[in-house]
Amino acid sequence: MSIATTILSIFLLILIIYILPIVKQLKSINNQLDKRLCENTRQPLNIELFNKTLNTLASNINRCLKLEEQRRLESINEQKQFKELISNISHDLRTPLTSIKGYQQLLEKTELDDDQLQNLHTAQKSTDELGNLIEHFFEYSYLITAKVEPNLEKINISNLVVECVLSYISILEEKNIRVNMKETPPIFVLGDKAMLIRIIENLLNNCSKHSLGNIDIKIEMQQNAKVTFSNPINPDIHINIDKLFHRFYTADSTRNKSTGLGLSIVEFLVKQMNGNVGAYLDNTNNVISIFFEVPLFKNIETYK
């Protein structure tokens, strides 16, 4: 019995002596991986192991890390090339477009009969619309590749909506559209001012293009700050609410006037600020409502 106990004790001692270095080396591998994650370093794992299996494991991990780094660099390079391509295409399209507008302005100063003048104005509207489509396309392409980080700050969303509406009022007056908005107490949100302005302008532009009447804007303070744009629409147009924010989605009657990117840009920018977008239809009154929500300023601790 004592011999068996002695043999078992010796076996356990040998096993412990064998296992402890392995555990130590596994801890070392784990610590090195933690350091890579926390300090964002690209240092490969230091292999000082006597166990063949652990040597192979560490070697394979290093190979995976190297491959991942290679793919990351390739992705960065591809993004850079794509941005340069977008910039070049943008320049190539804007240059002839500017030239076309210049010739149209020269024609406008010449003696034209009524039919010629009407045709020129139609061409000018189409040129302006083409310019807007190009801007939307390049803005969306830039946003999804540039990974722009929002500059979050305390913003009075009530005042910002009013300012955007006032700056847009001349365009709405040309289309005989009035904006109805109740006076709202100051509501402060945690957002990026430039992004919020772009969101509001896109929604105003969307309303001005498709509304058959006046626009109602409602600003509410719920769990988040909620801004809703409502306008009457043509009852003959079928709108798929589930696809409204999808890229390139447009209603049939406006397919030749819009890329459908305006609302996609809205959704992208709102989500950059930890917000949400949505829409709903009132089929009884033929009114569509599109809203966006952004966090209230008091929720700033949530993002720390």
Secondary structure, DSSP 8 states (H G I E B T S, - for coil): -HHHHHHHHHHHHHHHHHHHHHHHHHHHHHHHHHHHHHHT---------S-HHHHHHHHHHHHHHHHHHHHHHHHHHHHHHHHHHHHHHHHHHHHHHHHHHHHHHHHHTS---HHHHHHHHHHHHHHHHHHHHHHHHHHHHHHHHH------EEEEHHHHHHHHHHHHHHHHHHTT--EEE------EEEE-HHHHHHHHHHHHHHHHHH-SS-EEEEEEESSSEEEEEEEE--TTS---GGGTTSTT---GGGTTT--SHHHHHHHHHHHHTT-EEEEEEETTTTEEEEEEEE-BGGGGGGG-
